[in-house]
């Protein structure tokens, strides 16, 4: 009887994870432009990505389609939302033809002030991409570091940036975008209600992870793809990842428990179906220190912090945990130190 009960519990957990309403989102920038290796993906590697997605039966959707599918619980199988930030010319010349060849769609997030500039797509090319089935999203007007703006003027500046780019895209493309991508992935809570008020249905950040039913749809995670992070082995691992539904996340950066360069990230999530003891923890540029408590009701409370002081403007805190079926679940938190240089 005991073995049957264990089998039943494992089966229920397996069913829980199998039915999760999730979309994997990827973010690319440049295609076949090796002058900028940190944001470039080679065409041979990009084609390997698309071939793998095709062979594994992934459904390709735009970012807004993915948001709508999540909110209506309509995801039926493996689903991927490919996104491209900034509107570089190399996407139009090199990336778009490969997407067409494999029958995939994508969302192109453009910052309007650079349209037609050196190495950037112009309006006619953006229109052609739109005709080919590429969704156009808003990426601000001037692609600023919003978190560097003084608190007194930040809300009005953010609103002005989005209103300007929305007006330009509406005039040029005949419709206003309904999805947004934060420049550099930097976001605070004050930005989200402004986007909602302006008619956006979701927004993309740059912390890695999987979009799921419990995600904040105005801070959707995306896995970055470049030559450094996009080898086929890495790609397979990431697109097969599952989301980790974190109930609560907070950063402590003042007082005894943390500082701006050594913050403590507190997380809460449910243990159900997860092997918490096999959790992995990573902090960019440092070693990860963690403490974990598991309560009787299955609630997991953990704290993660860097062992050494952080020196980069942006740092990802990442945890991965396996479940009973051998799937890995991923969550990351982006910590930003404003006004400390632009990396």
C-alpha positions in Angstrom: 0.0 0.0 0.0 2.9 2.4 0.9 4.6 1.8 -2.5 1.3 2.4 -4.3 0.8 5.7 -2.4 4.3 6.8 -3.4 3.6 5.8 -7.0 0.4 7.8 -6.9 2.1 10.9 -5.6 4.8 10.7 -8.2 2.2 10.2 -10.9 0.3 13.3 -9.7 3.5 15.3 -9.7 4.3 14.1 -13.1 0.9 15.1 -14.4 1.3 18.5 -12.8 4.5 19.3 -14.6 3.3 17.7 -17.9 0.3 20.0 -18.0 2.1 23.2 -17.2 1.1 26.2 -19.3 4.5 27.5 -20.5 6.3 29.3 -23.3 10.0 29.4 -23.8 11.1 32.8 -25.1 14.5 33.5 -26.7 16.2 36.8 -27.4 18.7 37.4 -30.2 20.3 40.6 -31.4 22.7 40.3 -34.3 22.9 37.6 -37.0 26.1 36.6 -38.8 27.9 39.8 -37.6 31.1 38.7 -35.9 32.2 42.3 -35.2 30.1 42.1 -32.0 30.5 38.6 -30.5 28.7 39.3 -27.3 25.4 39.9 -29.1 25.9 38.0 -32.3 24.8 34.5 -33.3 26.5 32.9 -36.3 24.2 31.8 -39.1 25.3 28.2 -38.8 24.4 28.2 -35.1 21.1 29.9 -35.6 20.1 27.4 -38.3 21.0 24.6 -35.9 18.6 26.2 -33.3 15.8 26.4 -35.9 16.4 22.9 -37.1 16.3 21.5 -33.5 13.0 23.4 -32.8 11.5 22.0 -36.0 12.6 18.4 -35.4 11.4 18.5 -31.8 7.9 19.8 -32.8 8.0 23.2 -31.2 5.2 25.5 -32.1 6.5 28.9 -33.1 4.5 31.9 -31.9 5.0 35.7 -31.6 5.5 37.2 -28.2 2.0 38.5 -28.0 0.5 35.2 -29.1 2.5 33.5 -26.3 1.2 36.0 -23.8 -2.4 35.3 -25.0 -1.9 31.6 -24.9 -0.6 31.7 -21.3 -3.5 33.9 -20.1 -6.1 31.6 -21.7 -4.4 28.3 -20.7 -4.1 27.5 -24.4 -0.6 26.1 -24.7 -0.9 22.5 -26.0 2.7 21.4 -26.3 6.3 22.7 -26.7 6.0 26.4 -27.6 8.7 28.9 -28.4 8.5 32.7 -28.9 11.6 33.9 -30.7 12.4 37.6 -30.1 14.9 40.0 -31.6 15.9 43.2 -30.0 17.1 46.5 -31.5 16.3 46.1 -35.2 19.8 45.5 -36.5 20.2 45.2 -40.3 21.7 41.8 -39.9 18.3 40.4 -38.8 16.7 41.6 -42.0 19.5 40.4 -44.2 20.5 37.2 -42.5 18.1 36.2 -39.7 14.7 36.7 -41.4 15.5 34.5 -44.5 16.3 31.6 -42.1 13.1 32.1 -40.2 11.2 32.0 -43.4 13.0 28.9 -44.6 11.9 27.0 -41.4 8.4 28.5 -41.3 9.0 30.3 -38.0 7.7 33.6 -36.8 9.2 36.0 -34.3 8.8 39.4 -32.6 11.1 42.3 -33.5 11.5 44.9 -30.8 12.7 48.2 -32.2 13.8 51.4 -30.7 12.6 54.1 -33.1 15.4 56.7 -32.8 17.9 54.4 -34.6 15.6 53.3 -37.4 17.4 54.0 -40.7 20.7 54.5 -39.0 24.0 52.8 -39.7 23.6 49.0 -39.2 19.9 49.3 -38.4 16.8 48.5 -40.4 14.8 51.3 -42.0 11.1 51.7 -42.0 10.6 49.9 -45.4 12.5 46.9 -44.2 10.5 46.8 -41.0 7.3 46.9 -43.0 8.6 44.1 -45.2 9.4 42.0 -42.1 5.9 42.8 -40.8 4.4 41.6 -44.1 6.4 38.4 -43.7 4.6 37.7 -40.4 7.1 39.2 -38.0 5.4 41.0 -35.1 6.8 44.5 -34.3 7.2 45.4 -30.7 8.1 48.6 -28.8 11.7 48.9 -27.4 11.4 52.6 -26.5 12.6 55.6 -28.5 16.2 56.2 -27.5 17.0 52.9 -25.7 18.0 54.6 -22.5 19.1 53.3 -19.1 15.8 54.0 -17.4 17.0 53.1 -14.0 19.7 55.9 -14.1 17.0 58.6 -14.4 16.3 60.4 -11.1 13.2 59.2 -9.2 11.6 62.7 -9.5 11.5 62.5 -13.3 11.6 58.8 -14.1 7.9 58.2 -14.5 7.4 61.2 -16.9 10.5 60.3 -18.9 9.5 56.7 -19.3 6.0 57.7 -20.4 7.4 60.2 -22.9 9.8 57.6 -24.4 7.0 55.1 -24.9 4.5 57.6 -26.2 7.0 58.9 -28.7 7.9 55.4 -30.1 4.2 54.3 -30.1 3.3 57.4 -32.2 6.1 56.8 -34.7 5.3 53.2 -35.2 1.6 53.8 -35.5 2.2 56.3 -38.2 4.7 54.2 -40.1 3.2 50.8 -39.7 -0.5 51.5 -39.3 -0.9 50.0 -35.8 0.5 50.4 -32.4 2.5 47.6 -30.8 1.0 45.7 -27.9 4.2 44.2 -26.5 7.2 45.9 -25.1 10.8 45.0 -24.3 12.7 46.9 -21.6 16.1 48.3 -22.8 18.9 46.2 -21.3 16.1 44.3 -19.4 16.1 46.9 -16.7 12.7 47.4 -15.1 11.1 48.6 -11.9 7.5 48.3 -10.6 6.6 51.9 -11.6 6.9 51.1 -15.3 4.4 48.2 -15.4 1.2 50.1 -14.7 2.2 52.8 -17.3 2.5 50.1 -20.0 -0.8 48.5 -19.0 -2.5 51.9 -19.1 -1.1 52.4 -22.7 -2.6 49.2 -23.9 0.3 46.8 -23.8 -0.6 43.2 -22.9 2.9 42.1 -21.8 6.6 43.0 -21.6 9.9 41.2 -22.0 12.8 41.5 -19.6 16.2 39.8 -19.9 16.4 37.6 -16.9 16.6 34.1 -18.2 13.8 31.5 -17.6 10.5 30.2 -18.9 7.2 32.1 -19.1 4.5 30.2 -17.2 1.0 30.8 -15.8 2.4 32.3 -12.6 4.8 34.6 -14.4 4.6 38.4 -14.1 3.6 39.0 -17.8 5.0 42.5 -17.6 8.4 41.1 -16.7 8.6 38.0 -18.9 11.9 36.1 -18.8 13.9 35.3 -22.0 16.9 33.2 -22.6 19.7 35.3 -24.3 21.2 33.7 -27.4 24.7 34.5 -28.6 27.9 32.7 -29.5 28.8 32.5 -25.8 25.4 31.3 -24.6 23.9 29.6 -27.7 25.9 26.5 -28.5 23.6 23.7 -29.5 24.1 21.9 -26.2 23.3 25.0 -24.3 20.3 25.7 -26.6 18.8 22.2 -26.1 19.1 22.5 -22.3 17.4 25.9 -22.3 14.5 25.2 -24.6 13.7 22.0 -22.7 13.7 23.8 -19.3 10.6 24.2 -17.3 9.6 27.3 -15.3 10.0 27.5 -11.5 6.9 29.2 -10.1 8.3 31.5 -7.5 5.6 32.8 -5.1 7.6 35.7 -3.7 10.9 37.3 -4.6 12.5 40.3 -2.9 15.9 41.9 -2.8 17.5 43.2 0.4 20.2 45.7 -0.2 20.4 47.8 3.0 21.2 47.2 6.6 22.7 44.1 8.2 21.2 41.7 5.7 22.5 43.1 2.5 24.1 46.0 0.5 23.9 47.4 -3.0 26.9 45.3 -4.1 26.1 42.3 -1.9 22.3 42.0 -2.0 20.4 39.1 -0.5 17.7 37.7 -2.8 14.8 36.0 -0.8 12.6 33.5 -2.7 9.6 31.4 -1.8 8.2 28.5 -3.8 6.4 25.2 -3.3 8.4 22.0 -2.9 5.8 19.7 -4.6 7.5 17.4 -7.1 10.9 19.1 -6.8 14.2 17.7 -5.6 15.2 20.8 -3.6 18.3 19.0 -2.2 19.6 18.9 -5.8 19.2 22.6 -6.4 21.9 24.5 -8.2 22.6 28.1 -7.5 24.7 30.6 -9.7 25.7 34.3 -9.3 27.4 35.9 -12.3 30.9 37.1 -11.4 30.8 35.5 -7.9 30.2 32.3 -5.9 26.6 31.7 -4.8 25.9 31.4 -1.0 22.5 30.0 -0.2 20.4 29.0 2.8 17.2 26.9 2.4 14.3 26.1 4.8 11.5 23.6 3.9 8.3 23.8 6.0 5.8 21.1 6.7 3.3 22.5 4.3 5.9 22.2 1.5 6.8 25.9 1.4 10.4 26.5 0.5 12.1 29.7 1.7 15.6 30.4 0.5 18.1 33.2 0.5 20.9 33.6 -2.0 23.7 36.1 -2.0 27.1 36.6 -3.7 30.2 35.6 -1.8 32.1 38.6 -3.0 31.0 42.2 -3.8 29.5 42.6 -7.3 31.2 45.0 -9.7 29.0 44.7 -12.8 26.0 46.9 -13.5 23.8 43.9 -14.1 24.0 40.5 -12.3 21.9 37.4 -12.7 21.1 35.3 -9.7 19.9 31.9 -11.0 18.6 28.7 -9.5 17.8 25.4 -11.2 16.0 22.4 -9.6 15.2 18.9 -11.0 11.7 17.4 -10.6 10.6 13.8 -10.3 10.5 13.3 -14.0 14.1 14.5 -14.5 13.0 17.9 -15.9 14.9 20.9 -14.7 13.2 24.1 -13.6 14.8 27.5 -14.0 14.4 30.9 -12.3 16.6 33.9 -12.4 16.6 37.4 -10.7 18.3 40.4 -12.4 20.0 42.7 -9.9 20.9 46.1 -11.3 23.3 48.7 -9.7 22.3 52.0 -11.4 24.8 54.7 -12.3 27.7 52.3 -12.2 28.8 52.2 -15.8 27.2 50.5 -18.8 28.2 46.9 -19.3 
